[in-house]
Amino acid sequence: MVTPKPPSARTYAYGKSARQRIDVYWRRQPGAKKAAKPAKGAKTAKTAKVAKPKARPAVLVLHGGYWLAGDKSEWRYFARRLTGQGYAVFAADYRLATTARWPAQRNDALAAIAFIRKNAARWNVDPGRLVVLGSSAGGQLATQLGTYGRGTDLVRGVVALSPVNTPYLAYQQGEQSTASAPQQKLRRAVGELTGCVPDAFDAACWARLEDANSGTHVSAGDAPMLLMHSAGDFVPVTHSTGLASALRAAGVAATVRTVAGSGHGGALLNDPGAYARILAFLKARTR
C-alpha cells in the first residue's frame, strides 16, 4: 500500500470541553485556469474571470473505544487516503461516558456537524454533501446522526463499522456465560454510558437505553447506510440487521455486509474489498 502525501491538517475547538476538538484534513484545490483568449474579432468580456473550484464533499469520522476511550488521531491515515479522493475529512473527539452521560456523545456529534456547516467556506466544502463514518461506539453515533430527526437534514449517508446500534442488546450479550472479555467490557460501558443499570422499575433508565438505540429513531427521510461487521465480530451483525430492516421498512436504503475474520471497527479495513466498498458508497452519496 502506497503511503499518500500528507494533506494539510489543523485542530479546532467546536465546544468548550477539552474533548470537543476536531481535526481537519484537506488538500489545496488547484485553481481553475483563466478563460482561453477568444479569436480575433469575437465579442469578449472586459475581464477574463477565474472560476472558483467546485465545493468539495466532506466526511465526518467518529472514533470507537466503548464510549470510554479512543482518539480522533486513530484515523489519520484513513483521512489521508480520503483527501486523496477529493474529500475534506473531519475527525472528531467527543465527551466520554466517564465524564458525561448519554446523550452528551450524540450532542457532541451534532455540534461537530454544526461546526462543519458553519465553517464550510473555509475549506470550500459543500455542506449538502456531507457523510459520516463511525467505528464501534463511534458507529453508533454515526447511525444516530443518520436517524436523528430527518437524518438527511444532517448527513447524506452513513458508513458504520461494527456499530453498537442497540446498547441494550450489548448489555444482554455481555452477561451470557459465553461472553468474551470485550463483550463483558461493552456491557459495563453501556452502564457507564447511560449512568444506570436496566431495572424493571427504572423508567428513566429504559428511556435512555431506548434513546441510545438508533432503530428507535428511524423514519422516512433518514440517511442511507452501509453497515459492516466481521463474521467473528464481538459486536455481532445482529446489531445492524435489525436497524437495516427498520430503515428499509421506512423506505431508506440500507446495506449490511459481513467480512471474513474476527476484526472489529477499523480493523475491518484490513479486508481487501472493504475500503473499495466504502469509497464506492461515499462517492455514490456525494455525487
C-alpha positions in Angstrom: 0.0 0.0 0.0 1.5 3.3 -1.1 1.5 6.0 1.6 -0.1 9.1 0.2 1.4 12.5 0.7 0.2 14.2 3.9 -2.6 16.7 3.4 -2.9 20.0 5.3 -4.2 19.4 8.8 -5.3 21.5 11.7 -7.1 21.1 15.0 -10.1 23.2 16.0 -12.4 23.5 19.0 -16.1 23.0 18.4 -17.0 23.4 22.0 -15.6 24.4 25.4 -14.7 20.9 26.7 -11.1 19.6 26.1 -12.8 16.6 24.3 -14.7 18.8 21.9 -12.0 19.0 19.4 -11.9 18.2 15.7 -9.0 17.5 13.3 -9.5 18.8 9.8 -7.6 17.3 6.8 -7.8 18.8 3.3 -5.8 19.3 0.2 -5.4 22.5 -1.7 -7.6 22.6 -4.7 -6.0 23.6 -8.0 -7.5 26.9 -9.2 -9.3 26.9 -12.5 -7.4 28.3 -15.4 -8.3 31.6 -16.9 -10.7 31.5 -19.8 -8.9 31.0 -23.2 -8.2 34.1 -25.2 -11.0 34.5 -27.8 -10.4 34.5 -31.5 -9.8 37.8 -33.2 -12.9 39.8 -33.8 -15.0 37.8 -31.3 -17.0 39.6 -28.6 -15.3 39.4 -25.2 -16.0 40.4 -21.7 -13.8 43.2 -20.3 -12.0 40.8 -17.9 -11.4 37.1 -18.1 -12.8 35.6 -14.9 -11.1 32.8 -12.9 -13.7 30.1 -12.0 -13.8 29.2 -8.3 -13.0 25.5 -7.7 -16.2 23.4 -7.1 -17.0 22.9 -3.5 -15.9 19.5 -2.3 -17.7 16.8 -0.3 -16.8 16.1 3.3 -16.6 13.1 5.7 -17.0 13.3 9.4 -15.2 10.4 11.2 -16.1 9.3 14.7 -13.8 7.0 16.6 -14.6 4.0 18.7 -13.5 2.9 22.2 -16.6 1.7 24.2 -17.5 5.4 24.7 -14.8 5.2 27.4 -11.6 5.9 25.4 -10.3 6.4 21.8 -9.0 9.4 20.0 -9.5 11.2 16.7 -5.9 10.7 15.7 -6.5 7.0 15.1 -8.0 7.9 11.7 -5.0 9.9 10.5 -4.0 7.5 7.7 -7.6 6.9 6.6 -8.1 10.7 6.4 -5.1 11.0 4.1 -6.5 8.4 1.8 -9.9 10.1 1.6 -8.4 13.5 1.0 -6.6 12.0 -2.0 -10.1 11.2 -3.4 -11.1 14.9 -3.1 -12.8 14.9 0.3 -12.2 17.2 3.2 -12.1 15.0 6.3 -13.2 16.0 9.9 -12.2 13.6 12.7 -13.9 14.5 15.9 -13.4 13.6 19.6 -16.4 13.7 21.9 -17.0 13.6 25.6 -16.6 10.2 27.1 -19.0 8.3 29.3 -16.6 8.5 32.2 -17.4 12.2 32.5 -20.6 12.8 30.6 -23.8 10.7 30.4 -25.8 10.0 27.3 -26.9 11.9 25.2 -23.8 14.1 25.6 -22.0 12.0 23.0 -24.7 12.5 20.4 -24.9 16.2 21.3 -21.2 16.5 20.5 -21.6 14.7 17.2 -24.4 17.2 16.3 -22.2 20.1 17.4 -19.4 18.8 15.2 -21.8 18.8 12.3 -22.9 22.3 13.1 -19.2 23.4 13.2 -18.6 21.9 9.8 -21.6 23.6 8.3 -20.8 27.0 9.8 -17.2 27.0 8.6 -17.7 25.1 5.3 -16.4 28.0 3.2 -13.1 27.9 5.0 -12.3 24.6 3.3 -14.5 25.1 0.3 -16.8 22.3 1.5 -20.3 21.7 0.2 -22.4 21.2 3.4 -25.0 19.4 1.3 -22.5 16.7 0.5 -21.5 15.6 4.0 -21.4 12.0 5.1 -20.4 10.4 8.4 -18.3 7.3 9.1 -18.0 5.8 12.6 -16.4 2.8 14.2 -17.8 0.7 17.0 -19.1 3.2 19.6 -18.5 5.9 17.0 -20.5 3.7 14.6 -23.5 4.0 17.0 -23.1 7.8 16.9 -22.9 7.7 13.1 -26.2 5.8 12.9 -27.7 8.1 15.4 -26.9 11.1 13.1 -28.4 9.2 10.2 -31.7 8.6 12.0 -32.0 11.6 14.3 -34.9 13.8 13.3 -34.8 13.6 9.5 -31.4 12.1 9.0 -30.7 13.5 5.6 -31.0 17.0 7.0 -27.8 16.2 8.8 -25.9 13.8 6.5 -26.2 12.4 3.1 -25.1 8.9 4.1 -23.7 6.8 6.9 -20.9 4.2 7.0 -20.7 2.3 10.3 -18.0 -0.3 11.1 -19.1 -2.7 13.9 -21.6 -0.2 15.2 -23.2 -0.8 18.6 -26.6 0.2 17.3 -28.5 -1.4 20.2 -26.8 -0.8 23.5 -29.3 -2.9 25.5 -28.5 -5.9 23.2 -24.8 -5.4 24.0 -25.7 -5.3 27.7 -27.6 -8.6 27.5 -24.8 -10.3 25.4 -22.2 -9.2 28.0 -23.8 -11.2 30.8 -24.0 -14.5 29.0 -21.8 -17.3 30.2 -20.2 -17.4 26.7 -19.4 -13.7 26.7 -15.9 -12.7 25.6 -13.8 -10.2 27.6 -14.6 -7.4 25.1 -18.4 -8.2 25.4 -18.2 -8.1 29.1 -16.4 -4.7 28.9 -19.0 -3.4 26.5 -21.7 -4.4 29.0 -20.1 -2.3 31.7 -19.6 0.5 29.2 -23.3 0.6 28.4 -23.9 1.1 32.2 -21.5 3.9 32.2 -22.9 5.5 29.1 -26.5 5.6 30.4 -25.5 6.1 34.1 -27.8 3.3 35.2 -28.4 -0.5 35.3 -31.6 -1.6 33.5 -34.3 -2.3 36.0 -38.0 -3.1 35.6 -38.9 -0.1 37.8 -36.4 2.4 36.4 -38.4 4.2 33.6 -35.7 6.9 33.2 -33.0 4.2 32.6 -35.1 2.5 30.0 -35.8 5.8 28.3 -32.1 6.5 27.9 -31.4 3.0 26.6 -34.2 3.4 24.0 -32.9 6.8 23.0 -29.4 5.3 22.5 -30.9 2.7 20.2 -30.6 4.0 16.7 -33.5 1.9 15.5 -35.8 3.9 17.8 -35.4 7.0 15.7 -35.9 5.5 12.2 -38.3 7.4 9.9 -38.7 8.1 6.2 -36.1 10.7 5.1 -33.3 9.1 7.1 -29.8 8.7 5.6 -28.9 5.6 3.5 -26.4 3.4 5.3 -23.6 0.9 4.8 -23.3 -1.2 7.9 -20.3 -3.6 8.2 -19.2 -6.3 10.7 -16.8 -9.2 10.6 -18.1 -12.8 10.9 -16.5 -13.2 14.3 -17.1 -9.6 15.5 -17.7 -9.2 19.2 -20.4 -6.7 18.2 -22.3 -9.2 16.0 -24.1 -8.3 12.8 -27.5 -8.6 14.6 -26.8 -5.0 15.8 -27.2 -3.9 12.2 -29.7 -6.3 10.6 -32.4 -5.1 12.9 -31.6 -1.4 12.1 -31.4 -2.2 8.4 -34.8 -3.9 8.4 -36.4 -0.9 10.1 -34.7 1.5 7.6 -35.9 -0.5 4.6 -39.4 -0.6 6.0 -39.3 3.2 6.1 -38.2 3.3 2.5 -34.5 4.1 3.3 -31.7 2.2 1.6 -29.6 0.1 4.0 -26.9 -2.4 3.1 -25.3 -4.8 5.6 -22.0 -6.5 4.8 -20.1 -9.2 6.7 -16.4 -9.7 6.0 -14.3 -12.7 6.9 -12.4 -13.0 10.2 -12.9 -11.5 13.6 -11.8 -7.9 13.1 -13.6 -5.1 14.8 -14.1 -1.5 13.9 -11.2 0.0 11.9 -9.7 -3.5 11.6 -12.4 -4.3 9.0 -10.4 -2.1 6.6 -7.9 -5.0 6.5 -10.4 -6.9 4.4 -9.2 -6.5 0.7 -12.6 -5.2 -0.5 -13.7 -3.1 2.4 -12.1 0.2 1.5 -13.2 0.0 -2.1 -16.8 -0.8 -1.0 -16.8 2.2 1.4 -15.3 4.5 -1.2 -17.9 3.5 -3.7 -20.7 4.2 -1.2 -19.2 7.6 -0.3 -18.9 8.6 -3.9 -22.5 7.5 -4.7 -23.8 9.6 -1.8 -21.8 12.7 -2.6 -22.2 13.0 -6.3 
